[in-house]
Amino acid sequence: MNGREPVRLSITVSPELNDALDRLARQKHTTKSEVLRKAFTLYSVAAEAEANHQRVGILDQDRKLVTEIVGL
């Protein structure tokens, strides 16, 4: 963290989002905080791609576009 202390944030989420975070954290054997950090990283990549007039998608094993992610 470049010698800087972590910053603690407090957020309010819906019960449904909390349940989804719990589920993902259990599935990945991690914490809700780590799930949110990774979600932010993915969102940052998508925002940068959009700024560069690029698209974000999911490819299958043959590198064929399966899903394009829009509206982030």
PDB file of N, CA, C and O in Angstrom:
ATOM      1  N   MET A   1       0.820  -1.210   0.000  1.00  0.00           N
ATOM      2  CA  MET A   1       0.000   0.000   0.000  1.00  0.00           C
ATOM      3  C   MET A   1       0.856   1.262   0.000  1.00  0.00           C
ATOM      4  O   MET A   1       0.412   2.315   0.458  1.00  0.00           O
ATOM      5  N   ASN A   2       2.068   1.162  -0.507  1.00  0.00           N
ATOM      6  CA  ASN A   2       2.957   2.318  -0.624  1.00  0.00           C
ATOM      7  C   ASN A   2       3.201   3.014   0.695  1.00  0.00           C
ATOM      8  O   ASN A   2       3.318   4.239   0.734  1.00  0.00           O
ATOM      9  N   GLY A   3       3.282   2.248   1.791  1.00  0.00           N
ATOM     10  CA  GLY A   3       3.551   2.844   3.086  1.00  0.00           C
ATOM     11  C   GLY A   3       2.379   3.582   3.691  1.00  0.00           C
ATOM     12  O   GLY A   3       2.530   4.231   4.726  1.00  0.00           O
ATOM     13  N   ARG A   4       1.229   3.499   3.080  1.00  0.00           N
ATOM     14  CA  ARG A   4       0.043   4.193   3.591  1.00  0.00           C
ATOM     15  C   ARG A   4      -0.843   3.199   4.317  1.00  0.00           C
ATOM     16  O   ARG A   4      -0.908   2.021   3.963  1.00  0.00           O
ATOM     17  N   GLU A   5      -1.509   3.686   5.316  1.00  0.00           N
ATOM     18  CA  GLU A   5      -2.421   2.855   6.090  1.00  0.00           C
ATOM     19  C   GLU A   5      -3.707   2.610   5.301  1.00  0.00           C
ATOM     20  O   GLU A   5      -4.173   3.498   4.587  1.00  0.00           O
ATOM     21  N   PRO A   6      -4.281   1.413   5.426  1.00  0.00           N
ATOM     22  CA  PRO A   6      -5.580   1.156   4.793  1.00  0.00           C
ATOM     23  C   PRO A   6      -6.646   2.095   5.369  1.00  0.00           C
ATOM     24  O   PRO A   6      -6.546   2.544   6.510  1.00  0.00           O
ATOM     25  N   VAL A   7      -7.640   2.372   4.575  1.00  0.00           N
ATOM     26  CA  VAL A   7      -8.756   3.216   4.987  1.00  0.00           C
ATOM     27  C   VAL A   7      -9.967   2.334   5.194  1.00  0.00           C
ATOM     28  O   VAL A   7     -10.313   1.532   4.326  1.00  0.00           O
ATOM     29  N   ARG A   8     -10.607   2.475   6.324  1.00  0.00           N
ATOM     30  CA  ARG A   8     -11.815   1.705   6.620  1.00  0.00           C
ATOM     31  C   ARG A   8     -13.020   2.485   6.108  1.00  0.00           C
ATOM     32  O   ARG A   8     -13.167   3.677   6.376  1.00  0.00           O
ATOM     33  N   LEU A   9     -13.879   1.790   5.368  1.00  0.00           N
ATOM     34  CA  LEU A   9     -15.109   2.377   4.852  1.00  0.00           C
ATOM     35  C   LEU A   9     -16.297   1.668   5.470  1.00  0.00           C
ATOM     36  O   LEU A   9     -16.213   0.500   5.850  1.00  0.00           O
ATOM     37  N   SER A  10     -17.383   2.373   5.565  1.00  0.00           N
ATOM     38  CA  SER A  10     -18.632   1.785   6.027  1.00  0.00           C
ATOM     39  C   SER A  10     -19.664   1.996   4.925  1.00  0.00           C
ATOM     40  O   SER A  10     -19.885   3.124   4.484  1.00  0.00           O
ATOM     41  N   ILE A  11     -20.297   0.908   4.479  1.00  0.00           N
ATOM     42  CA  ILE A  11     -21.307   1.026   3.427  1.00  0.00           C
ATOM     43  C   ILE A  11     -22.601   0.366   3.891  1.00  0.00           C
ATOM     44  O   ILE A  11     -22.600  -0.514   4.752  1.00  0.00           O
ATOM     45  N   THR A  12     -23.679   0.805   3.311  1.00  0.00           N
ATOM     46  CA  THR A  12     -24.979   0.212   3.570  1.00  0.00           C
ATOM     47  C   THR A  12     -25.420  -0.506   2.296  1.00  0.00           C
ATOM     48  O   THR A  12     -25.437   0.088   1.218  1.00  0.00           O
ATOM     49  N   VAL A  13     -25.775  -1.781   2.423  1.00  0.00           N
ATOM     50  CA  VAL A  13     -26.219  -2.561   1.278  1.00  0.00           C
ATOM     51  C   VAL A  13     -27.560  -3.200   1.612  1.00  0.00           C
ATOM     52  O   VAL A  13     -27.935  -3.324   2.779  1.00  0.00           O
ATOM     53  N   SER A  14     -28.262  -3.596   0.584  1.00  0.00           N
ATOM     54  CA  SER A  14     -29.540  -4.280   0.777  1.00  0.00           C
ATOM     55  C   SER A  14     -29.290  -5.675   1.350  1.00  0.00           C
ATOM     56  O   SER A  14     -28.190  -6.210   1.212  1.00  0.00           O
ATOM     57  N   PRO A  15     -30.290  -6.262   1.985  1.00  0.00           N
ATOM     58  CA  PRO A  15     -30.141  -7.630   2.462  1.00  0.00           C
ATOM     59  C   PRO A  15     -29.792  -8.595   1.332  1.00  0.00           C
ATOM     60  O   PRO A  15     -29.033  -9.541   1.543  1.00  0.00           O
ATOM     61  N   GLU A  16     -30.331  -8.371   0.147  1.00  0.00           N
ATOM     62  CA  GLU A  16     -30.054  -9.244  -0.990  1.00  0.00           C
ATOM     63  C   GLU A  16     -28.581  -9.157  -1.399  1.00  0.00           C
ATOM     64  O   GLU A  16     -27.947 -10.178  -1.666  1.00  0.00           O
ATOM     65  N   LEU A  17     -28.042  -7.941  -1.447  1.00  0.00           N
ATOM     66  CA  LEU A  17     -26.638  -7.785  -1.795  1.00  0.00           C
ATOM     67  C   LEU A  17     -25.753  -8.388  -0.709  1.00  0.00           C
ATOM     68  O   LEU A  17     -24.741  -9.016  -1.021  1.00  0.00           O
ATOM     69  N   ASN A  18     -26.111  -8.210   0.542  1.00  0.00           N
ATOM     70  CA  ASN A  18     -25.352  -8.812   1.636  1.00  0.00           C
ATOM     71  C   ASN A  18     -25.338 -10.339   1.507  1.00  0.00           C
ATOM     72  O   ASN A  18     -24.299 -10.973   1.692  1.00  0.00           O
ATOM     73  N   ASP A  19     -26.492 -10.921   1.188  1.00  0.00           N
ATOM     74  CA  ASP A  19     -26.568 -12.375   0.990  1.00  0.00           C
ATOM     75  C   ASP A  19     -25.676 -12.817  -0.172  1.00  0.00           C
ATOM     76  O   ASP A  19     -24.991 -13.836  -0.087  1.00  0.00           O
ATOM     77  N   ALA A  20     -25.693 -12.039  -1.257  1.00  0.00           N
ATOM     78  CA  ALA A  20     -24.860 -12.371  -2.415  1.00  0.00           C
ATOM     79  C   ALA A  20     -23.379 -12.272  -2.052  1.00  0.00           C
ATOM     80  O   ALA A  20     -22.588 -13.123  -2.461  1.00  0.00           O
ATOM     81  N   LEU A  21     -22.998 -11.260  -1.300  1.00  0.00           N
ATOM     82  CA  LEU A  21     -21.611 -11.120  -0.860  1.00  0.00           C
ATOM     83  C   LEU A  21     -21.203 -12.290   0.027  1.00  0.00           C
ATOM     84  O   LEU A  21     -20.113 -12.841  -0.123  1.00  0.00           O
ATOM     85  N   ASP A  22     -22.086 -12.666   0.953  1.00  0.00           N
ATOM     86  CA  ASP A  22     -21.812 -13.820   1.821  1.00  0.00           C
ATOM     87  C   ASP A  22     -21.592 -15.082   0.988  1.00  0.00           C
ATOM     88  O   ASP A  22     -20.651 -15.838   1.230  1.00  0.00           O
ATOM     89  N   ARG A  23     -22.466 -15.302   0.007  1.00  0.00           N
ATOM     90  CA  ARG A  23     -22.400 -16.487  -0.837  1.00  0.00           C
ATOM     91  C   ARG A  23     -21.080 -16.521  -1.624  1.00  0.00           C
ATOM     92  O   ARG A  23     -20.393 -17.542  -1.663  1.00  0.00           O
ATOM     93  N   LEU A  24     -20.744 -15.393  -2.242  1.00  0.00           N
ATOM     94  CA  LEU A  24     -19.505 -15.336  -3.019  1.00  0.00           C
ATOM     95  C   LEU A  24     -18.277 -15.522  -2.138  1.00  0.00           C
ATOM     96  O   LEU A  24     -17.332 -16.212  -2.519  1.00  0.00           O
ATOM     97  N   ALA A  25     -18.292 -14.910  -0.972  1.00  0.00           N
ATOM     98  CA  ALA A  25     -17.156 -15.043  -0.058  1.00  0.00           C
ATOM     99  C   ALA A  25     -16.979 -16.506   0.368  1.00  0.00           C
ATOM    100  O   ALA A  25     -15.858 -17.012   0.419  1.00  0.00           O
ATOM    101  N   ARG A  26     -18.080 -17.167   0.670  1.00  0.00           N
ATOM    102  CA  ARG A  26     -18.001 -18.599   1.044  1.00  0.00           C
ATOM    103  C   ARG A  26     -17.482 -19.440  -0.117  1.00  0.00           C
ATOM    104  O   ARG A  26     -16.608 -20.288   0.064  1.00  0.00           O
ATOM    105  N   GLN A  27     -18.027 -19.200  -1.312  1.00  0.00           N
ATOM    106  CA  GLN A  27     -17.619 -19.975  -2.489  1.00  0.00           C
ATOM    107  C   GLN A  27     -16.128 -19.818  -2.781  1.00  0.00           C
ATOM    108  O   GLN A  27     -15.467 -20.775  -3.185  1.00  0.00           O
ATOM    109  N   LYS A  28     -15.603 -18.617  -2.578  1.00  0.00           N
ATOM    110  CA  LYS A  28     -14.211 -18.320  -2.896  1.00  0.00           C
ATOM    111  C   LYS A  28     -13.293 -18.429  -1.676  1.00  0.00           C
ATOM    112  O   LYS A  28     -12.094 -18.164  -1.768  1.00  0.00           O
ATOM    113  N   HIS A  29     -13.862 -18.819  -0.539  1.00  0.00           N
ATOM    114  CA  HIS A  29     -13.084 -18.963   0.699  1.00  0.00           C
ATOM    115  C   HIS A  29     -12.324 -17.682   1.025  1.00  0.00           C
ATOM    116  O   HIS A  29     -11.119 -17.697   1.273  1.00  0.00           O
ATOM    117  N   THR A  30     -13.057 -16.584   1.017  1.00  0.00           N
ATOM    118  CA  THR A  30     -12.458 -15.278   1.268  1.00  0.00           C
ATOM    119  C   THR A  30     -13.429 -14.431   2.079  1.00  0.00           C
ATOM    120  O   THR A  30     -14.381 -14.959   2.654  1.00  0.00           O
ATOM    121  N   THR A  31     -13.201 -13.147   2.129  1.00  0.00           N
ATOM    122  CA  THR A  31     -14.047 -12.240   2.899  1.00  0.00           C
ATOM    123  C   THR A  31     -14.915 -11.396   1.966  1.00  0.00           C
ATOM    124  O   THR A  31     -14.649 -11.284   0.769  1.00  0.00           O
ATOM    125  N   LYS A  32     -15.947 -10.813   2.542  1.00  0.00           N
ATOM    126  CA  LYS A  32     -16.788  -9.902   1.763  1.00  0.00           C
ATOM    127  C   LYS A  32     -15.960  -8.699   1.314  1.00  0.00           C
ATOM    128  O   LYS A  32     -16.158  -8.187   0.212  1.00  0.00           O
ATOM    129  N   SER A  33     -15.046  -8.250   2.150  1.00  0.00           N
ATOM    130  CA  SER A  33     -14.187  -7.123   1.771  1.00  0.00           C
ATOM    131  C   SER A  33     -13.365  -7.461   0.538  1.00  0.00           C
ATOM    132  O   SER A  33     -13.225  -6.635  -0.364  1.00  0.00           O
ATOM    133  N   GLU A  34     -12.823  -8.671   0.497  1.00  0.00           N
ATOM    134  CA  GLU A  34     -12.016  -9.076  -0.664  1.00  0.00           C
ATOM    135  C   GLU A  34     -12.888  -9.190  -1.913  1.00  0.00           C
ATOM    136  O   GLU A  34     -12.449  -8.826  -3.004  1.00  0.00           O
ATOM    137  N   VAL A  35     -14.099  -9.683  -1.770  1.00  0.00           N
ATOM    138  CA  VAL A  35     -15.023  -9.745  -2.914  1.00  0.00           C
ATOM    139  C   VAL A  35     -15.261  -8.332  -3.444  1.00  0.00           C
ATOM    140  O   VAL A  35     -15.231  -8.113  -4.655  1.00  0.00           O
ATOM    141  N   LEU A  36     -15.494  -7.380  -2.555  1.00  0.00           N
ATOM    142  CA  LEU A  36     -15.732  -5.997  -2.975  1.00  0.00           C
ATOM    143  C   LEU A  36     -14.483  -5.371  -3.596  1.00  0.00           C
ATOM    144  O   LEU A  36     -14.593  -4.612  -4.559  1.00  0.00           O
ATOM    145  N   ARG A  37     -13.304  -5.672  -3.064  1.00  0.00           N
ATOM    146  CA  ARG A  37     -12.067  -5.154  -3.664  1.00  0.00           C
ATOM    147  C   ARG A  37     -11.907  -5.676  -5.086  1.00  0.00           C
ATOM    148  O   ARG A  37     -11.552  -4.922  -5.992  1.00  0.00           O
ATOM    149  N   LYS A  38     -12.168  -6.964  -5.283  1.00  0.00           N
ATOM    150  CA  LYS A  38     -12.053  -7.538  -6.622  1.00  0.00           C
ATOM    151  C   LYS A  38     -13.123  -6.987  -7.558  1.00  0.00           C
ATOM    152  O   LYS A  38     -12.864  -6.770  -8.742  1.00  0.00           O
ATOM    153  N   ALA A  39     -14.315  -6.763  -7.035  1.00  0.00           N
ATOM    154  CA  ALA A  39     -15.386  -6.172  -7.849  1.00  0.00           C
ATOM    155  C   ALA A  39     -14.995  -4.767  -8.290  1.00  0.00           C
ATOM    156  O   ALA A  39     -15.243  -4.381  -9.432  1.00  0.00           O
ATOM    157  N   PHE A  40     -14.385  -4.001  -7.387  1.00  0.00           N
ATOM    158  CA  PHE A  40     -13.941  -2.661  -7.743  1.00  0.00           C
ATOM    159  C   PHE A  40     -12.860  -2.720  -8.826  1.00  0.00           C
ATOM    160  O   PHE A  40     -12.865  -1.911  -9.754  1.00  0.00           O
ATOM    161  N   THR A  41     -11.948  -3.664  -8.710  1.00  0.00           N
ATOM    162  CA  THR A  41     -10.893  -3.817  -9.707  1.00  0.00           C
ATOM    163  C   THR A  41     -11.492  -4.126 -11.075  1.00  0.00           C
ATOM    164  O   THR A  41     -11.092  -3.537 -12.080  1.00  0.00           O
ATOM    165  N   LEU A  42     -12.451  -5.047 -11.113  1.00  0.00           N
ATOM    166  CA  LEU A  42     -13.109  -5.380 -12.374  1.00  0.00           C
ATOM    167  C   LEU A  42     -13.848  -4.173 -12.942  1.00  0.00           C
ATOM    168  O   LEU A  42     -13.797  -3.926 -14.146  1.00  0.00           O
ATOM    169  N   TYR A  43     -14.527  -3.428 -12.091  1.00  0.00           N
ATOM    170  CA  TYR A  43     -15.244  -2.229 -12.530  1.00  0.00           C
ATOM    171  C   TYR A  43     -14.263  -1.197 -13.089  1.00  0.00           C
ATOM    172  O   TYR A  43     -14.557  -0.544 -14.090  1.00  0.00           O
ATOM    173  N   SER A  44     -13.103  -1.046 -12.449  1.00  0.00           N
ATOM    174  CA  SER A  44     -12.088  -0.099 -12.921  1.00  0.00           C
ATOM    175  C   SER A  44     -11.589  -0.476 -14.308  1.00  0.00           C
ATOM    176  O   SER A  44     -11.414   0.389 -15.166  1.00  0.00           O
ATOM    177  N   VAL A  45     -11.359  -1.772 -14.531  1.00  0.00           N
ATOM    178  CA  VAL A  45     -10.920  -2.253 -15.841  1.00  0.00           C
ATOM    179  C   VAL A  45     -11.992  -1.949 -16.888  1.00  0.00           C
ATOM    180  O   VAL A  45     -11.677  -1.504 -17.992  1.00  0.00           O
ATOM    181  N   ALA A  46     -13.247  -2.188 -16.543  1.00  0.00           N
ATOM    182  CA  ALA A  46     -14.345  -1.932 -17.479  1.00  0.00           C
ATOM    183  C   ALA A  46     -14.463  -0.446 -17.789  1.00  0.00           C
ATOM    184  O   ALA A  46     -14.698  -0.075 -18.939  1.00  0.00           O
ATOM    185  N   ALA A  47     -14.304   0.408 -16.785  1.00  0.00           N
ATOM    186  CA  ALA A  47     -14.396   1.856 -16.996  1.00  0.00           C
ATOM    187  C   ALA A  47     -13.258   2.352 -17.879  1.00  0.00           C
ATOM    188  O   ALA A  47     -13.460   3.202 -18.746  1.00  0.00           O
ATOM    189  N   GLU A  48     -12.065   1.818 -17.654  1.00  0.00           N
ATOM    190  CA  GLU A  48     -10.925   2.203 -18.484  1.00  0.00           C
ATOM    191  C   GLU A  48     -11.115   1.738 -19.929  1.00  0.00           C
ATOM    192  O   GLU A  48     -10.800   2.467 -20.870  1.00  0.00           O
ATOM    193  N   ALA A  49     -11.630   0.526 -20.093  1.00  0.00           N
ATOM    194  CA  ALA A  49     -11.898   0.023 -21.442  1.00  0.00           C
ATOM    195  C   ALA A  49     -12.903   0.922 -22.153  1.00  0.00           C
ATOM    196  O   ALA A  49     -12.719   1.272 -23.319  1.00  0.00           O
ATOM    197  N   GLU A  50     -13.954   1.287 -21.452  1.00  0.00           N
ATOM    198  CA  GLU A  50     -14.973   2.164 -22.046  1.00  0.00           C
ATOM    199  C   GLU A  50     -14.370   3.504 -22.447  1.00  0.00           C
ATOM    200  O   GLU A  50     -14.675   4.031 -23.517  1.00  0.00           O
ATOM    201  N   ALA A  51     -13.514   4.057 -21.589  1.00  0.00           N
ATOM    202  CA  ALA A  51     -12.872   5.338 -21.890  1.00  0.00           C
ATOM    203  C   ALA A  51     -11.987   5.246 -23.130  1.00  0.00           C
ATOM    204  O   ALA A  51     -11.777   6.238 -23.828  1.00  0.00           O
ATOM    205  N   ASN A  52     -11.474   4.051 -23.398  1.00  0.00           N
ATOM    206  CA  ASN A  52     -10.625   3.817 -24.567  1.00  0.00           C
ATOM    207  C   ASN A  52     -11.398   3.250 -25.753  1.00  0.00           C
ATOM    208  O   ASN A  52     -10.810   2.737 -26.705  1.00  0.00           O
ATOM    209  N   HIS A  53     -12.725   3.350 -25.681  1.00  0.00           N
ATOM    210  CA  HIS A  53     -13.607   2.860 -26.752  1.00  0.00           C
ATOM    211  C   HIS A  53     -13.406   1.378 -27.008  1.00  0.00           C
ATOM    212  O   HIS A  53     -13.453   0.918 -28.149  1.00  0.00           O
ATOM    213  N   GLN A  54     -13.181   0.637 -25.934  1.00  0.00           N
ATOM    214  CA  GLN A  54     -13.041  -0.809 -26.003  1.00  0.00           C
ATOM    215  C   GLN A  54     -14.250  -1.449 -25.339  1.00  0.00           C
ATOM    216  O   GLN A  54     -15.063  -0.768 -24.714  1.00  0.00           O
ATOM    217  N   ARG A  55     -14.360  -2.760 -25.480  1.00  0.00           N
ATOM    218  CA  ARG A  55     -15.484  -3.486 -24.906  1.00  0.00           C
ATOM    219  C   ARG A  55     -14.962  -4.555 -23.956  1.00  0.00           C
ATOM    220  O   ARG A  55     -13.815  -4.992 -24.057  1.00  0.00           O
ATOM    221  N   VAL A  56     -15.825  -4.968 -23.032  1.00  0.00           N
ATOM    222  CA  VAL A  56     -15.489  -6.020 -22.073  1.00  0.00           C
ATOM    223  C   VAL A  56     -16.406  -7.198 -22.357  1.00  0.00           C
ATOM    224  O   VAL A  56     -17.609  -7.030 -22.555  1.00  0.00           O
ATOM    225  N   GLY A  57     -15.828  -8.386 -22.375  1.00  0.00           N
ATOM    226  CA  GLY A  57     -16.637  -9.566 -22.664  1.00  0.00           C
ATOM    227  C   GLY A  57     -16.079 -10.803 -22.014  1.00  0.00           C
ATOM    228  O   GLY A  57     -15.005 -10.787 -21.414  1.00  0.00           O
ATOM    229  N   ILE A  58     -16.831 -11.879 -22.144  1.00  0.00           N
ATOM    230  CA  ILE A  58     -16.439 -13.192 -21.656  1.00  0.00           C
ATOM    231  C   ILE A  58     -16.225 -14.086 -22.873  1.00  0.00           C
ATOM    232  O   ILE A  58     -17.093 -14.214 -23.735  1.00  0.00           O
ATOM    233  N   LEU A  59     -15.044 -14.699 -22.915  1.00  0.00           N
ATOM    234  CA  LEU A  59     -14.699 -15.572 -24.033  1.00  0.00           C
ATOM    235  C   LEU A  59     -14.760 -17.024 -23.588  1.00  0.00           C
ATOM    236  O   LEU A  59     -14.502 -17.341 -22.427  1.00  0.00           O
ATOM    237  N   ASP A  60     -15.102 -17.897 -24.517  1.00  0.00           N
ATOM    238  CA  ASP A  60     -15.047 -19.329 -24.199  1.00  0.00           C
ATOM    239  C   ASP A  60     -13.630 -19.843 -24.424  1.00  0.00           C
ATOM    240  O   ASP A  60     -12.723 -19.068 -24.730  1.00  0.00           O
ATOM    241  N   GLN A  61     -13.444 -21.137 -24.272  1.00  0.00           N
ATOM    242  CA  GLN A  61     -12.095 -21.712 -24.378  1.00  0.00           C
ATOM    243  C   GLN A  61     -11.486 -21.558 -25.764  1.00  0.00           C
ATOM    244  O   GLN A  61     -10.268 -21.641 -25.919  1.00  0.00           O
ATOM    245  N   ASP A  62     -12.321 -21.334 -26.771  1.00  0.00           N
ATOM    246  CA  ASP A  62     -11.830 -21.121 -28.133  1.00  0.00           C
ATOM    247  C   ASP A  62     -11.680 -19.632 -28.462  1.00  0.00           C
ATOM    248  O   ASP A  62     -11.498 -19.254 -29.619  1.00  0.00           O
ATOM    249  N   ARG A  63     -11.758 -18.809 -27.434  1.00  0.00           N
ATOM    250  CA  ARG A  63     -11.646 -17.353 -27.553  1.00  0.00           C
ATOM    251  C   ARG A  63     -12.785 -16.738 -28.361  1.00  0.00           C
ATOM    252  O   ARG A  63     -12.631 -15.671 -28.955  1.00  0.00           O
ATOM    253  N   LYS A  64     -13.922 -17.417 -28.375  1.00  0.00           N
ATOM    254  CA  LYS A  64     -15.124 -16.901 -29.030  1.00  0.00           C
ATOM    255  C   LYS A  64     -15.920 -16.117 -27.994  1.00  0.00           C
ATOM    256  O   LYS A  64     -16.093 -16.568 -26.862  1.00  0.00           O
ATOM    257  N   LEU A  65     -16.403 -14.934 -28.390  1.00  0.00           N
ATOM    258  CA  LEU A  65     -17.173 -14.097 -27.482  1.00  0.00           C
ATOM    259  C   LEU A  65     -18.477 -14.784 -27.116  1.00  0.00           C
ATOM    260  O   LEU A  65     -19.280 -15.118 -27.987  1.00  0.00           O
ATOM    261  N   VAL A  66     -18.681 -14.991 -25.824  1.00  0.00           N
ATOM    262  CA  VAL A  66     -19.899 -15.610 -25.332  1.00  0.00           C
ATOM    263  C   VAL A  66     -20.873 -14.538 -24.871  1.00  0.00           C
ATOM    264  O   VAL A  66     -22.068 -14.604 -25.160  1.00  0.00           O
ATOM    265  N   THR A  67     -20.351 -13.546 -24.148  1.00  0.00           N
ATOM    266  CA  THR A  67     -21.177 -12.485 -23.586  1.00  0.00           C
ATOM    267  C   THR A  67     -20.404 -11.184 -23.602  1.00  0.00           C
ATOM    268  O   THR A  67     -19.236 -11.141 -23.214  1.00  0.00           O
ATOM    269  N   GLU A  68     -21.053 -10.129 -24.049  1.00  0.00           N
ATOM    270  CA  GLU A  68     -20.470  -8.802 -23.923  1.00  0.00           C
ATOM    271  C   GLU A  68     -21.110  -8.141 -22.697  1.00  0.00           C
ATOM    272  O   GLU A  68     -22.327  -8.177 -22.519  1.00  0.00           O
ATOM    273  N   ILE A  69     -20.279  -7.552 -21.877  1.00  0.00           N
ATOM    274  CA  ILE A  69     -20.785  -6.898 -20.657  1.00  0.00           C
ATOM    275  C   ILE A  69     -20.969  -5.424 -20.979  1.00  0.00           C
ATOM    276  O   ILE A  69     -20.013  -4.731 -21.327  1.00  0.00           O
ATOM    277  N   VAL A  70     -22.199  -4.952 -20.863  1.00  0.00           N
ATOM    278  CA  VAL A  70     -22.516  -3.563 -21.173  1.00  0.00           C
ATOM    279  C   VAL A  70     -23.190  -2.899 -19.976  1.00  0.00           C
ATOM    280  O   VAL A  70     -23.750  -3.570 -19.109  1.00  0.00           O
ATOM    281  N   GLY A  71     -23.125  -1.592 -19.945  1.00  0.00           N
ATOM    282  CA  GLY A  71     -23.859  -0.841 -18.940  1.00  0.00           C
ATOM    283  C   GLY A  71     -23.210  -0.764 -17.576  1.00  0.00           C
ATOM    284  O   GLY A  71     -23.897  -0.524 -16.583  1.00  0.00           O
ATOM    285  N   LEU A  72     -21.902  -0.963 -17.501  1.00  0.00           N
ATOM    286  CA  LEU A  72     -21.236  -0.841 -16.201  1.00  0.00           C
ATOM    287  C   LEU A  72     -21.008   0.592 -15.849  1.00  0.00           C
ATOM    288  O   LEU A  72     -20.458   0.888 -14.788  1.00  0.00           O
TER     289      LEU A  72
END
